[in-house]
Amino acid sequence: MATVNRPRATKSSKTTKGAVPSEMAKITTQAVNLQDEIRVRAFNLFVQRGCEHGRDLEDWVRAESEVLARFGAHTA
């Protein structure tokens, strides 16, 4: 029977179960907060227009633009 040479796991490749690097946690939290801010702003725009349906995309794009400008973020 042939043997297969597998690379051995090194100490540096092991991670603590459930550990999230602090930078990743910050990025994830920031992304979620931005999306929440955009969602709330889009809803407020909807309400300001008297809850007129059919312009949700317009509200979302405007809200996204306003929130990203406020936080100094750039779109891709």
PQR file with spaces between the fields and no chain letter, atoms N, CA, C, O and H, PARSE charges and radii, in Angstrom:
ATOM       1  N    MET     1       0.850   -1.166    0.000 -0.4000 1.5000
ATOM       2  CA   MET     1       0.000    0.000    0.000 -0.0000 2.0000
ATOM       3  C    MET     1       0.898    1.232    0.000  0.5500 1.7000
ATOM       4  O    MET     1       1.881    1.289    0.739 -0.5500 1.4000
ATOM       5  N    ALA     2       0.561    2.216   -0.828 -0.4000 1.5000
ATOM       6  CA   ALA     2       1.359    3.439   -0.939 -0.0000 2.0000
ATOM       7  C    ALA     2       1.032    4.377    0.213  0.5500 1.7000
ATOM       8  O    ALA     2      -0.100    4.445    0.693 -0.5500 1.4000
ATOM       9  H    ALA     2      -0.237    2.170   -1.429  0.4000 1.0000
ATOM      10  N    THR     3       2.048    5.085    0.631 -0.4000 1.5000
ATOM      11  CA   THR     3       1.826    6.070    1.690 -0.0000 2.0000
ATOM      12  C    THR     3       1.766    7.462    1.081  0.5500 1.7000
ATOM      13  O    THR     3       2.394    7.732    0.058 -0.5500 1.4000
ATOM      14  H    THR     3       2.967    5.029    0.241  0.4000 1.0000
ATOM      15  N    VAL     4       1.023    8.320    1.707 -0.4000 1.5000
ATOM      16  CA   VAL     4       0.881    9.686    1.219 -0.0000 2.0000
ATOM      17  C    VAL     4       1.618   10.600    2.179  0.5500 1.7000
ATOM      18  O    VAL     4       1.399   10.553    3.389 -0.5500 1.4000
ATOM      19  H    VAL     4       0.513    8.101    2.538  0.4000 1.0000
ATOM      20  N    ASN     5       2.480   11.420    1.640 -0.4000 1.5000
ATOM      21  CA   ASN     5       3.201   12.382    2.458 -0.0000 2.0000
ATOM      22  C    ASN     5       2.333   13.623    2.620  0.5500 1.7000
ATOM      23  O    ASN     5       2.079   14.346    1.657 -0.5500 1.4000
ATOM      24  H    ASN     5       2.658   11.459    0.656  0.4000 1.0000
ATOM      25  N    ARG     6       1.892   13.856    3.819 -0.4000 1.5000
ATOM      26  CA   ARG     6       1.097   15.035    4.115 -0.0000 2.0000
ATOM      27  C    ARG     6       1.965   16.023    4.884  0.5500 1.7000
ATOM      28  O    ARG     6       2.788   15.626    5.708 -0.5500 1.4000
ATOM      29  H    ARG     6       2.098   13.268    4.601  0.4000 1.0000
ATOM      30  N    PRO     7       1.777   17.307    4.610 -0.5600 1.5000
ATOM      31  CA   PRO     7       2.552   18.279    5.389  0.2800 2.0000
ATOM      32  C    PRO     7       2.111   18.242    6.850  0.5500 1.7000
ATOM      33  O    PRO     7       0.925   18.127    7.161 -0.5500 1.4000
ATOM      34  N    ARG     8       3.081   18.342    7.715 -0.4000 1.5000
ATOM      35  CA   ARG     8       2.771   18.321    9.140 -0.0000 2.0000
ATOM      36  C    ARG     8       2.270   19.687    9.569  0.5500 1.7000
ATOM      37  O    ARG     8       2.736   20.721    9.090 -0.5500 1.4000
ATOM      38  H    ARG     8       4.044   18.435    7.462  0.4000 1.0000
ATOM      39  N    ALA     9       1.336   19.668   10.457 -0.4000 1.5000
ATOM      40  CA   ALA     9       0.818   20.925   10.997 -0.0000 2.0000
ATOM      41  C    ALA     9       1.901   21.565   11.848  0.5500 1.7000
ATOM      42  O    ALA     9       2.552   20.902   12.655 -0.5500 1.4000
ATOM      43  H    ALA     9       0.957   18.829   10.846  0.4000 1.0000
ATOM      44  N    THR    10       2.079   22.843   11.658 -0.4000 1.5000
ATOM      45  CA   THR    10       3.070   23.555   12.460 -0.0000 2.0000
ATOM      46  C    THR    10       2.354   24.310   13.561  0.5500 1.7000
ATOM      47  O    THR    10       1.143   24.523   13.520 -0.5500 1.4000
ATOM      48  H    THR    10       1.549   23.382   11.003  0.4000 1.0000
ATOM      49  N    LYS    11       3.119   24.696   14.518 -0.4000 1.5000
ATOM      50  CA   LYS    11       2.549   25.407   15.655 -0.0000 2.0000
ATOM      51  C    LYS    11       1.874   26.700   15.202  0.5500 1.7000
ATOM      52  O    LYS    11       0.849   27.090   15.763 -0.5500 1.4000
ATOM      53  H    LYS    11       4.104   24.522   14.551  0.4000 1.0000
ATOM      54  N    SER    12       2.435   27.368   14.198 -0.4000 1.5000
ATOM      55  CA   SER    12       1.881   28.642   13.753 -0.0000 2.0000
ATOM      56  C    SER    12       0.550   28.480   13.026  0.5500 1.7000
ATOM      57  O    SER    12      -0.205   29.446   12.917 -0.5500 1.4000
ATOM      58  H    SER    12       3.267   27.052   13.742  0.4000 1.0000
ATOM      59  N    SER    13       0.242   27.285   12.525 -0.4000 1.5000
ATOM      60  CA   SER    13      -1.013   27.093   11.806 -0.0000 2.0000
ATOM      61  C    SER    13      -2.179   26.780   12.734  0.5500 1.7000
ATOM      62  O    SER    13      -3.331   26.755   12.301 -0.5500 1.4000
ATOM      63  H    SER    13       0.855   26.500   12.613  0.4000 1.0000
ATOM      64  N    LYS    14      -1.887   26.544   13.995 -0.4000 1.5000
ATOM      65  CA   LYS    14      -2.952   26.251   14.947 -0.0000 2.0000
ATOM      66  C    LYS    14      -3.533   27.554   15.472  0.5500 1.7000
ATOM      67  O    LYS    14      -2.801   28.516   15.708 -0.5500 1.4000
ATOM      68  H    LYS    14      -0.951   26.564   14.346  0.4000 1.0000
ATOM      69  N    THR    15      -4.844   27.585   15.655 -0.4000 1.5000
ATOM      70  CA   THR    15      -5.491   28.763   16.223 -0.0000 2.0000
ATOM      71  C    THR    15      -6.324   28.334   17.409  0.5500 1.7000
ATOM      72  O    THR    15      -6.725   27.176   17.521 -0.5500 1.4000
ATOM      73  H    THR    15      -5.438   26.803   15.463  0.4000 1.0000
ATOM      74  N    THR    16      -6.571   29.263   18.273 -0.4000 1.5000
ATOM      75  CA   THR    16      -7.416   28.992   19.426 -0.0000 2.0000
ATOM      76  C    THR    16      -8.854   28.929   18.969  0.5500 1.7000
ATOM      77  O    THR    16      -9.310   29.815   18.246 -0.5500 1.4000
ATOM      78  H    THR    16      -6.245   30.204   18.182  0.4000 1.0000
ATOM      79  N    LYS    17      -9.572   27.910   19.370 -0.4000 1.5000
ATOM      80  CA   LYS    17     -10.953   27.732   18.952 -0.0000 2.0000
ATOM      81  C    LYS    17     -11.785   28.928   19.386  0.5500 1.7000
ATOM      82  O    LYS    17     -11.770   29.314   20.555 -0.5500 1.4000
ATOM      83  H    LYS    17      -9.201   27.190   19.957  0.4000 1.0000
ATOM      84  N    GLY    18     -12.514   29.514   18.432 -0.4000 1.5000
ATOM      85  CA   GLY    18     -13.394   30.625   18.728 -0.0000 2.0000
ATOM      86  C    GLY    18     -12.704   31.982   18.787  0.5500 1.7000
ATOM      87  O    GLY    18     -13.369   32.995   19.007 -0.5500 1.4000
ATOM      88  H    GLY    18     -12.526   29.201   17.483  0.4000 1.0000
ATOM      89  N    ALA    19     -11.401   32.027   18.598 -0.4000 1.5000
ATOM      90  CA   ALA    19     -10.685   33.294   18.668 -0.0000 2.0000
ATOM      91  C    ALA    19     -10.855   34.060   17.360  0.5500 1.7000
ATOM      92  O    ALA    19     -10.736   33.492   16.274 -0.5500 1.4000
ATOM      93  H    ALA    19     -10.861   31.204   18.419  0.4000 1.0000
ATOM      94  N    VAL    20     -11.134   35.348   17.478 -0.4000 1.5000
ATOM      95  CA   VAL    20     -11.241   36.222   16.311 -0.0000 2.0000
ATOM      96  C    VAL    20     -10.213   37.322   16.486  0.5500 1.7000
ATOM      97  O    VAL    20     -10.192   38.001   17.513 -0.5500 1.4000
ATOM      98  H    VAL    20     -11.230   35.809   18.360  0.4000 1.0000
ATOM      99  N    PRO    21      -9.358   37.503   15.484 -0.5600 1.5000
ATOM     100  CA   PRO    21      -8.384   38.584   15.601  0.2800 2.0000
ATOM     101  C    PRO    21      -9.089   39.917   15.831  0.5500 1.7000
ATOM     102  O    PRO    21     -10.153   40.166   15.264 -0.5500 1.4000
ATOM     103  N    SER    22      -8.503   40.763   16.651 -0.4000 1.5000
ATOM     104  CA   SER    22      -9.160   42.018   17.022 -0.0000 2.0000
ATOM     105  C    SER    22      -9.448   42.892   15.813  0.5500 1.7000
ATOM     106  O    SER    22     -10.489   43.548   15.777 -0.5500 1.4000
ATOM     107  H    SER    22      -7.639   40.560   17.112  0.4000 1.0000
ATOM     108  N    GLU    23      -8.568   42.926   14.826 -0.4000 1.5000
ATOM     109  CA   GLU    23      -8.813   43.736   13.633 -0.0000 2.0000
ATOM     110  C    GLU    23     -10.026   43.223   12.872  0.5500 1.7000
ATOM     111  O    GLU    23     -10.828   44.021   12.388 -0.5500 1.4000
ATOM     112  H    GLU    23      -7.722   42.394   14.855  0.4000 1.0000
ATOM     113  N    MET    24     -10.176   41.915   12.757 -0.4000 1.5000
ATOM     114  CA   MET    24     -11.322   41.339   12.054 -0.0000 2.0000
ATOM     115  C    MET    24     -12.610   41.673   12.793  0.5500 1.7000
ATOM     116  O    MET    24     -13.626   41.970   12.164 -0.5500 1.4000
ATOM     117  H    MET    24      -9.524   41.267   13.150  0.4000 1.0000
ATOM     118  N    ALA    25     -12.577   41.626   14.101 -0.4000 1.5000
ATOM     119  CA   ALA    25     -13.760   41.961   14.891 -0.0000 2.0000
ATOM     120  C    ALA    25     -14.148   43.413   14.678  0.5500 1.7000
ATOM     121  O    ALA    25     -15.335   43.725   14.581 -0.5500 1.4000
ATOM     122  H    ALA    25     -11.752   41.384   14.611  0.4000 1.0000
ATOM     123  N    LYS    26     -13.173   44.305   14.605 -0.4000 1.5000
ATOM     124  CA   LYS    26     -13.452   45.721   14.376 -0.0000 2.0000
ATOM     125  C    LYS    26     -14.071   45.937   13.004  0.5500 1.7000
ATOM     126  O    LYS    26     -15.045   46.677   12.869 -0.5500 1.4000
ATOM     127  H    LYS    26     -12.208   44.052   14.684  0.4000 1.0000
ATOM     128  N    ILE    27     -13.505   45.292   11.983 -0.4000 1.5000
ATOM     129  CA   ILE    27     -14.014   45.441   10.623 -0.0000 2.0000
ATOM     130  C    ILE    27     -15.433   44.912   10.538  0.5500 1.7000
ATOM     131  O    ILE    27     -16.295   45.562    9.947 -0.5500 1.4000
ATOM     132  H    ILE    27     -12.714   44.691   12.093  0.4000 1.0000
ATOM     133  N    THR    28     -15.692   43.749   11.113 -0.4000 1.5000
ATOM     134  CA   THR    28     -17.021   43.153   11.079 -0.0000 2.0000
ATOM     135  C    THR    28     -18.025   44.040   11.797  0.5500 1.7000
ATOM     136  O    THR    28     -19.125   44.262   11.291 -0.5500 1.4000
ATOM     137  H    THR    28     -14.992   43.222   11.593  0.4000 1.0000
ATOM     138  N    THR    29     -17.666   44.543   12.956 -0.4000 1.5000
ATOM     139  CA   THR    29     -18.557   45.409   13.719 -0.0000 2.0000
ATOM     140  C    THR    29     -18.842   46.686   12.957  0.5500 1.7000
ATOM     141  O    THR    29     -19.983   47.148   12.926 -0.5500 1.4000
ATOM     142  H    THR    29     -16.772   44.363   13.367  0.4000 1.0000
ATOM     143  N    GLN    30     -17.827   47.263   12.343 -0.4000 1.5000
ATOM     144  CA   GLN    30     -18.009   48.499   11.593 -0.0000 2.0000
ATOM     145  C    GLN    30     -18.929   48.268   10.400  0.5500 1.7000
ATOM     146  O    GLN    30     -19.806   49.090   10.134 -0.5500 1.4000
ATOM     147  H    GLN    30     -16.901   46.888   12.368  0.4000 1.0000
ATOM     148  N    ALA    31     -18.749   47.171    9.680 -0.4000 1.5000
ATOM     149  CA   ALA    31     -19.584   46.879    8.520 -0.0000 2.0000
ATOM     150  C    ALA    31     -21.035   46.705    8.933  0.5500 1.7000
ATOM     151  O    ALA    31     -21.934   47.214    8.263 -0.5500 1.4000
ATOM     152  H    ALA    31     -18.037   46.503    9.895  0.4000 1.0000
ATOM     153  N    VAL    32     -21.271   46.006   10.006 -0.4000 1.5000
ATOM     154  CA   VAL    32     -22.633   45.799   10.486 -0.0000 2.0000
ATOM     155  C    VAL    32     -23.241   47.125   10.909  0.5500 1.7000
ATOM     156  O    VAL    32     -24.400   47.400   10.597 -0.5500 1.4000
ATOM     157  H    VAL    32     -20.541   45.593   10.550  0.4000 1.0000
ATOM     158  N    ASN    33     -22.483   47.946   11.610 -0.4000 1.5000
ATOM     159  CA   ASN    33     -22.995   49.232   12.059 -0.0000 2.0000
ATOM     160  C    ASN    33     -23.320   50.135   10.877  0.5500 1.7000
ATOM     161  O    ASN    33     -24.334   50.832   10.906 -0.5500 1.4000
ATOM     162  H    ASN    33     -21.541   47.723   11.863  0.4000 1.0000
ATOM     163  N    LEU    34     -22.494   50.142    9.849 -0.4000 1.5000
ATOM     164  CA   LEU    34     -22.779   50.942    8.659 -0.0000 2.0000
ATOM     165  C    LEU    34     -24.075   50.482    8.001  0.5500 1.7000
ATOM     166  O    LEU    34     -24.907   51.302    7.614 -0.5500 1.4000
ATOM     167  H    LEU    34     -21.671   49.576    9.826  0.4000 1.0000
ATOM     168  N    GLN    35     -24.239   49.184    7.879 -0.4000 1.5000
ATOM     169  CA   GLN    35     -25.462   48.671    7.259 -0.0000 2.0000
ATOM     170  C    GLN    35     -26.689   49.045    8.094  0.5500 1.7000
ATOM     171  O    GLN    35     -27.732   49.388    7.535 -0.5500 1.4000
ATOM     172  H    GLN    35     -23.563   48.518    8.193  0.4000 1.0000
ATOM     173  N    ASP    36     -26.579   48.985    9.398 -0.4000 1.5000
ATOM     174  CA   ASP    36     -27.682   49.390   10.263 -0.0000 2.0000
ATOM     175  C    ASP    36     -27.988   50.874   10.088  0.5500 1.7000
ATOM     176  O    ASP    36     -29.153   51.265   10.012 -0.5500 1.4000
ATOM     177  H    ASP    36     -25.733   48.707    9.851  0.4000 1.0000
ATOM     178  N    GLU    37     -26.952   51.696   10.024 -0.4000 1.5000
ATOM     179  CA   GLU    37     -27.133   53.134    9.826 -0.0000 2.0000
ATOM     180  C    GLU    37     -27.836   53.418    8.498  0.5500 1.7000
ATOM     181  O    GLU    37     -28.735   54.256    8.430 -0.5500 1.4000
ATOM     182  H    GLU    37     -26.006   51.378   10.085  0.4000 1.0000
ATOM     183  N    ILE    38     -27.421   52.715    7.452 -0.4000 1.5000
ATOM     184  CA   ILE    38     -28.032   52.896    6.130 -0.0000 2.0000
ATOM     185  C    ILE    38     -29.490   52.478    6.163  0.5500 1.7000
ATOM     186  O    ILE    38     -30.356   53.167    5.624 -0.5500 1.4000
ATOM     187  H    ILE    38     -26.691   52.034    7.508  0.4000 1.0000
ATOM     188  N    ARG    39     -29.756   51.353    6.795 -0.4000 1.5000
ATOM     189  CA   ARG    39     -31.131   50.842    6.885 -0.0000 2.0000
ATOM     190  C    ARG    39     -32.047   51.826    7.596  0.5500 1.7000
ATOM     191  O    ARG    39     -33.161   52.082    7.140 -0.5500 1.4000
ATOM     192  H    ARG    39     -29.053   50.794    7.234  0.4000 1.0000
ATOM     193  N    VAL    40     -31.581   52.382    8.715 -0.4000 1.5000
ATOM     194  CA   VAL    40     -32.387   53.332    9.478 -0.0000 2.0000
ATOM     195  C    VAL    40     -32.605   54.608    8.668  0.5500 1.7000
ATOM     196  O    VAL    40     -33.714   55.144    8.639 -0.5500 1.4000
ATOM     197  H    VAL    40     -30.675   52.174    9.086  0.4000 1.0000
ATOM     198  N    ARG    41     -31.561   55.093    8.017 -0.4000 1.5000
ATOM     199  CA   ARG    41     -31.685   56.320    7.223 -0.0000 2.0000
ATOM     200  C    ARG    41     -32.645   56.104    6.057  0.5500 1.7000
ATOM     201  O    ARG    41     -33.462   56.979    5.772 -0.5500 1.4000
ATOM     202  H    ARG    41     -30.660   54.658    8.041  0.4000 1.0000
ATOM     203  N    ALA    42     -32.567   54.968    5.381 -0.4000 1.5000
ATOM     204  CA   ALA    42     -33.465   54.669    4.265 -0.0000 2.0000
ATOM     205  C    ALA    42     -34.915   54.621    4.751  0.5500 1.7000
ATOM     206  O    ALA    42     -35.812   55.116    4.069 -0.5500 1.4000
ATOM     207  H    ALA    42     -31.903   54.257    5.612  0.4000 1.0000
ATOM     208  N    PHE    43     -35.146   54.040    5.904 -0.4000 1.5000
ATOM     209  CA   PHE    43     -36.498   53.990    6.450 -0.0000 2.0000
ATOM     210  C    PHE    43     -36.997   55.399    6.785  0.5500 1.7000
ATOM     211  O    PHE    43     -38.157   55.726    6.531 -0.5500 1.4000
ATOM     212  H    PHE    43     -34.417   53.638    6.458  0.4000 1.0000
ATOM     213  N    ASN    44     -36.121   56.228    7.353 -0.4000 1.5000
ATOM     214  CA   ASN    44     -36.506   57.599    7.669 -0.0000 2.0000
ATOM     215  C    ASN    44     -36.861   58.384    6.409  0.5500 1.7000
ATOM     216  O    ASN    44     -37.797   59.183    6.422 -0.5500 1.4000
ATOM     217  H    ASN    44     -35.179   55.962    7.559  0.4000 1.0000
ATOM     218  N    LEU    45     -36.130   58.166    5.333 -0.4000 1.5000
ATOM     219  CA   LEU    45     -36.460   58.819    4.058 -0.0000 2.0000
ATOM     220  C    LEU    45     -37.833   58.366    3.572  0.5500 1.7000
ATOM     221  O    LEU    45     -38.623   59.176    3.086 -0.5500 1.4000
ATOM     222  H    LEU    45     -35.370   57.517    5.323  0.4000 1.0000
ATOM     223  N    PHE    46     -38.115   57.079    3.702 -0.4000 1.5000
ATOM     224  CA   PHE    46     -39.414   56.514    3.331 -0.0000 2.0000
ATOM     225  C    PHE    46     -40.542   57.186    4.123  0.5500 1.7000
ATOM     226  O    PHE    46     -41.569   57.558    3.556 -0.5500 1.4000
ATOM     227  H    PHE    46     -37.473   56.421    4.096  0.4000 1.0000
ATOM     228  N    VAL    47     -40.345   57.336    5.410 -0.4000 1.5000
ATOM     229  CA   VAL    47     -41.352   57.954    6.266 -0.0000 2.0000
ATOM     230  C    VAL    47     -41.515   59.437    5.918  0.5500 1.7000
ATOM     231  O    VAL    47     -42.635   59.946    5.888 -0.5500 1.4000
ATOM     232  H    VAL    47     -39.510   57.034    5.871  0.4000 1.0000
ATOM     233  N    GLN    48     -40.403   60.129    5.655 -0.4000 1.5000
ATOM     234  CA   GLN    48     -40.458   61.550    5.312 -0.0000 2.0000
ATOM     235  C    GLN    48     -41.269   61.793    4.034  0.5500 1.7000
ATOM     236  O    GLN    48     -41.880   62.851    3.882 -0.5500 1.4000
ATOM     237  H    GLN    48     -39.493   59.715    5.680  0.4000 1.0000
ATOM     238  N    ARG    49     -41.278   60.833    3.127 -0.4000 1.5000
ATOM     239  CA   ARG    49     -42.055   60.943    1.895 -0.0000 2.0000
ATOM     240  C    ARG    49     -43.503   60.505    2.088  0.5500 1.7000
ATOM     241  O    ARG    49     -44.248   60.394    1.115 -0.5500 1.4000
ATOM     242  H    ARG    49     -40.782   59.973    3.250  0.4000 1.0000
ATOM     243  N    GLY    50     -43.902   60.259    3.305 -0.4000 1.5000
ATOM     244  CA   GLY    50     -45.276   59.860    3.572 -0.0000 2.0000
ATOM     245  C    GLY    50     -45.527   58.385    3.338  0.5500 1.7000
ATOM     246  O    GLY    50     -46.645   57.990    3.010 -0.5500 1.4000
ATOM     247  H    GLY    50     -43.297   60.349    4.096  0.4000 1.0000
ATOM     248  N    CYS    51     -44.493   57.560    3.505 -0.4000 1.5000
ATOM     249  CA   CYS    51     -44.585   56.100    3.356 -0.0000 2.0000
ATOM     250  C    CYS    51     -45.057   55.693    1.952  0.5500 1.7000
ATOM     251  O    CYS    51     -45.799   54.723    1.789 -0.5500 1.4000
ATOM     252  H    CYS    51     -43.584   57.881    3.772  0.4000 1.0000
ATOM     253  N    GLU    52     -44.620   56.439    0.965 -0.4000 1.5000
ATOM     254  CA   GLU    52     -44.944   56.137   -0.432 -0.0000 2.0000
ATOM     255  C    GLU    52     -44.089   54.958   -0.904  0.5500 1.7000
ATOM     256  O    GLU    52     -42.860   55.033   -0.892 -0.5500 1.4000
ATOM     257  H    GLU    52     -44.018   57.226    1.097  0.4000 1.0000
ATOM     258  N    HIS    53     -44.737   53.880   -1.316 -0.4000 1.5000
ATOM     259  CA   HIS    53     -44.028   52.681   -1.756 -0.0000 2.0000
ATOM     260  C    HIS    53     -43.517   52.835   -3.180  0.5500 1.7000
ATOM     261  O    HIS    53     -43.981   53.691   -3.933 -0.5500 1.4000
ATOM     262  H    HIS    53     -45.735   53.819   -1.326  0.4000 1.0000
ATOM     263  N    GLY    54     -42.553   51.991   -3.539 -0.4000 1.5000
ATOM     264  CA   GLY    54     -42.041   51.940   -4.900 -0.0000 2.0000
ATOM     265  C    GLY    54     -40.758   52.715   -5.126  0.5500 1.7000
ATOM     266  O    GLY    54     -40.243   52.739   -6.244 -0.5500 1.4000
ATOM     267  H    GLY    54     -42.175   51.295   -2.928  0.4000 1.0000
ATOM     268  N    ARG    55     -40.236   53.344   -4.098 -0.4000 1.5000
ATOM     269  CA   ARG    55     -38.994   54.111   -4.257 -0.0000 2.0000
ATOM     270  C    ARG    55     -37.930   53.628   -3.279  0.5500 1.7000
ATOM     271  O    ARG    55     -37.066   54.396   -2.855 -0.5500 1.4000
ATOM     272  H    ARG    55     -40.655   53.324   -3.190  0.4000 1.0000
ATOM     273  N    ASP    56     -38.004   52.353   -2.928 -0.4000 1.5000
ATOM     274  CA   ASP    56     -37.090   51.797   -1.928 -0.0000 2.0000
ATOM     275  C    ASP    56     -35.634   51.836   -2.378  0.5500 1.7000
ATOM     276  O    ASP    56     -34.751   52.129   -1.572 -0.5500 1.4000
ATOM     277  H    ASP    56     -38.706   51.730   -3.273  0.4000 1.0000
ATOM     278  N    LEU    57     -35.372   51.548   -3.637 -0.4000 1.5000
ATOM     279  CA   LEU    57     -33.994   51.559   -4.129 -0.0000 2.0000
ATOM     280  C    LEU    57     -33.430   52.977   -4.085  0.5500 1.7000
ATOM     281  O    LEU    57     -32.281   53.188   -3.696 -0.5500 1.4000
ATOM     282  H    LEU    57     -36.089   51.309   -4.292  0.4000 1.0000
ATOM     283  N    GLU    58     -34.238   53.928   -4.481 -0.4000 1.5000
ATOM     284  CA   GLU    58     -33.825   55.330   -4.424 -0.0000 2.0000
ATOM     285  C    GLU    58     -33.493   55.733   -2.987  0.5500 1.7000
ATOM     286  O    GLU    58     -32.486   56.396   -2.739 -0.5500 1.4000
ATOM     287  H    GLU    58     -35.171   53.757   -4.798  0.4000 1.0000
ATOM     288  N    ASP    59     -34.340   55.331   -2.048 -0.4000 1.5000
ATOM     289  CA   ASP    59     -34.095   55.633   -0.636 -0.0000 2.0000
ATOM     290  C    ASP    59     -32.807   54.984   -0.149  0.5500 1.7000
ATOM     291  O    ASP    59     -32.014   55.606    0.559 -0.5500 1.4000
ATOM     292  H    ASP    59     -35.159   54.792   -2.250  0.4000 1.0000
ATOM     293  N    TRP    60     -32.606   53.718   -0.538 -0.4000 1.5000
ATOM     294  CA   TRP    60     -31.418   52.990   -0.079 -0.0000 2.0000
ATOM     295  C    TRP    60     -30.145   53.643   -0.612  0.5500 1.7000
ATOM     296  O    TRP    60     -29.184   53.833    0.133 -0.5500 1.4000
ATOM     297  H    TRP    60     -33.250   53.213   -1.113  0.4000 1.0000
ATOM     298  N    VAL    61     -30.139   53.986   -1.901 -0.4000 1.5000
ATOM     299  CA   VAL    61     -28.938   54.577   -2.504 -0.0000 2.0000
ATOM     300  C    VAL    61     -28.639   55.937   -1.879  0.5500 1.7000
ATOM     301  O    VAL    61     -27.485   56.255   -1.594 -0.5500 1.4000
ATOM     302  H    VAL    61     -30.920   53.832   -2.506  0.4000 1.0000
ATOM     303  N    ARG    62     -29.669   56.725   -1.672 -0.4000 1.5000
ATOM     304  CA   ARG    62     -29.463   58.037   -1.041 -0.0000 2.0000
ATOM     305  C    ARG    62     -28.953   57.857    0.386  0.5500 1.7000
ATOM     306  O    ARG    62     -28.014   58.536    0.801 -0.5500 1.4000
ATOM     307  H    ARG    62     -30.607   56.466   -1.904  0.4000 1.0000
ATOM     308  N    ALA    63     -29.564   56.952    1.132 -0.4000 1.5000
ATOM     309  CA   ALA    63     -29.143   56.708    2.510 -0.0000 2.0000
ATOM     310  C    ALA    63     -27.700   56.205    2.554  0.5500 1.7000
ATOM     311  O    ALA    63     -26.908   56.644    3.388 -0.5500 1.4000
ATOM     312  H    ALA    63     -30.327   56.400    0.795  0.4000 1.0000
ATOM     313  N    GLU    64     -27.371   55.298    1.666 -0.4000 1.5000
ATOM     314  CA   GLU    64     -26.008   54.761    1.613 -0.0000 2.0000
ATOM     315  C    GLU    64     -25.006   55.872    1.345  0.5500 1.7000
ATOM     316  O    GLU    64     -23.964   55.945    1.997 -0.5500 1.4000
ATOM     317  H    GLU    64     -28.014   54.942    0.989  0.4000 1.0000
ATOM     318  N    SER    65     -25.317   56.729    0.395 -0.4000 1.5000
ATOM     319  CA   SER    65     -24.438   57.843    0.056 -0.0000 2.0000
ATOM     320  C    SER    65     -24.239   58.776    1.245  0.5500 1.7000
ATOM     321  O    SER    65     -23.116   59.184    1.544 -0.5500 1.4000
ATOM     322  H    SER    65     -26.163   56.670   -0.134  0.4000 1.0000
ATOM     323  N    GLU    66     -25.339   59.109    1.922 -0.4000 1.5000
ATOM     324  CA   GLU    66     -25.258   60.011    3.078 -0.0000 2.0000
ATOM     325  C    GLU    66     -24.460   59.401    4.223  0.5500 1.7000
ATOM     326  O    GLU    66     -23.616   60.068    4.821 -0.5500 1.4000
ATOM     327  H    GLU    66     -26.251   58.777    1.680  0.4000 1.0000
ATOM     328  N    VAL    67     -24.724   58.149    4.524 -0.4000 1.5000
ATOM     329  CA   VAL    67     -24.047   57.495    5.653 -0.0000 2.0000
ATOM     330  C    VAL    67     -22.563   57.304    5.359  0.5500 1.7000
ATOM     331  O    VAL    67     -21.726   57.572    6.221 -0.5500 1.4000
ATOM     332  H    VAL    67     -25.410   57.607    4.039  0.4000 1.0000
ATOM     333  N    LEU    68     -22.229   56.851    4.168 -0.4000 1.5000
ATOM     334  CA   LEU    68     -20.822   56.650    3.833 -0.0000 2.0000
ATOM     335  C    LEU    68     -20.068   57.969    3.822  0.5500 1.7000
ATOM     336  O    LEU    68     -18.907   58.021    4.229 -0.5500 1.4000
ATOM     337  H    LEU    68     -22.910   56.634    3.468  0.4000 1.0000
ATOM     338  N    ALA    69     -20.712   59.035    3.361 -0.4000 1.5000
ATOM     339  CA   ALA    69     -20.068   60.352    3.374 -0.0000 2.0000
ATOM     340  C    ALA    69     -19.834   60.816    4.816  0.5500 1.7000
ATOM     341  O    ALA    69     -18.798   61.404    5.127 -0.5500 1.4000
ATOM     342  H    ALA    69     -21.655   58.992    3.030  0.4000 1.0000
ATOM     343  N    ARG    70     -20.798   60.546    5.681 -0.4000 1.5000
ATOM     344  CA   ARG    70     -20.680   60.953    7.086 -0.0000 2.0000
ATOM     345  C    ARG    70     -19.547   60.217    7.784  0.5500 1.7000
ATOM     346  O    ARG    70     -18.844   60.801    8.609 -0.5500 1.4000
ATOM     347  H    ARG    70     -21.639   60.068    5.428  0.4000 1.0000
ATOM     348  N    PHE    71     -19.365   58.941    7.462 -0.4000 1.5000
ATOM     349  CA   PHE    71     -18.320   58.145    8.094 -0.0000 2.0000
ATOM     350  C    PHE    71     -16.996   58.187    7.331  0.5500 1.7000
ATOM     351  O    PHE    71     -16.012   57.581    7.754 -0.5500 1.4000
ATOM     352  H    PHE    71     -19.937   58.467    6.792  0.4000 1.0000
ATOM     353  N    GLY    72     -16.976   58.900    6.212 -0.4000 1.5000
ATOM     354  CA   GLY    72     -15.756   59.010    5.432 -0.0000 2.0000
ATOM     355  C    GLY    72     -15.359   57.727    4.740  0.5500 1.7000
ATOM     356  O    GLY    72     -14.188   57.531    4.417 -0.5500 1.4000
ATOM     357  H    GLY    72     -17.776   59.392    5.868  0.4000 1.0000
ATOM     358  N    ALA    73     -16.336   56.835    4.503 -0.4000 1.5000
ATOM     359  CA   ALA    73     -16.060   55.559    3.823 -0.0000 2.0000
ATOM     360  C    ALA    73     -16.168   55.759    2.316  0.5500 1.7000
ATOM     361  O    ALA    73     -16.815   56.690    1.837 -0.5500 1.4000
ATOM     362  H    ALA    73     -17.288   56.994    4.766  0.4000 1.0000
ATOM     363  N    HIS    74     -15.523   54.868    1.592 -0.4000 1.5000
ATOM     364  CA   HIS    74     -15.557   54.914    0.135 -0.0000 2.0000
ATOM     365  C    HIS    74     -16.269   53.696   -0.391  0.5500 1.7000
ATOM     366  O    HIS    74     -16.168   52.610    0.179 -0.5500 1.4000
ATOM     367  H    HIS    74     -14.997   54.112    1.981  0.4000 1.0000
ATOM     368  N    THR    75     -16.998   53.878   -1.494 -0.4000 1.5000
ATOM     369  CA   THR    75     -17.652   52.726   -2.126 -0.0000 2.0000
ATOM     370  C    THR    75     -16.670   52.055   -3.058  0.5500 1.7000
ATOM     371  O    THR    75     -15.741   52.688   -3.558 -0.5500 1.4000
ATOM     372  H    THR    75     -17.079   54.761   -1.957  0.4000 1.0000
ATOM     373  N    ALA    76     -16.879   50.765   -3.291 -0.4000 1.5000
ATOM     374  CA   ALA    76     -15.966   50.003   -4.155 -0.0000 2.0000
ATOM     375  C    ALA    76     -16.272   50.235   -5.604  0.5500 1.7000
ATOM     376  O    ALA    76     -15.604   49.674   -6.473 -0.5500 1.4000
ATOM     377  H    ALA    76     -17.634   50.251   -2.884  0.4000 1.0000
